[in-house]
Amino acid sequence: MRTLQIPFVTDNEIAHRQVKTLMKQHRILDIRLDESFALVSTTAVTGLQYMLTPNTWNWILNYLNTGDYEDFGIFPSDTSNLVADFQTDCLKQLIEQKYNIARIPFLRETEAYIKLRGLFRFGKLYFSIKRSDDFINYLESKGL
């Protein structure tokens, strides 16, 4: 009797295929970043959870800028190089590279989180960073 071996597929691989399908359709993506994952939404798709690594982050950022969805060399199941404070690092990287990042104003500055958004040709990024004096000073030094 022959045994059929099915390759192990993680949830992140399934999410990667779904995100790539949306990219192939040139959908405008709304991406909310959390500590180590993104919630990807678009018309008719809401809250698709996708784990982020430096490679998958660069892939998503490339799509948002250019519309290119090629994922050669991206391994979504390889989550061995997850970074602890990935959202803050990604935001600082975008600010340093002069991307279109803006702070979402509130009537009261007593919120526990600072909300920011980035506008791109093929979508938007949303950040929610815990308020701290160091982070507020960093934003003020960059004019945000």
Secondary structure as UniProt FT lines:
FT   HELIX           11..24
FT   TURN            25..26
FT   STRAND          29..33
FT   STRAND          37..42
FT   TURN            43..44
FT   STRAND          45..51
FT   HELIX           54..66
FT   TURN            72..73
FT   TURN            76..77
FT   TURN            80..81
FT   TURN            84..85
FT   HELIX           86..96
FT   TURN            97..98
FT   STRAND          101..103
FT   TURN            109..110
FT   STRAND          113..120
FT   TURN            121..122
FT   STRAND          123..130
FT   HELIX           133..141
FT   TURN            142..143
//
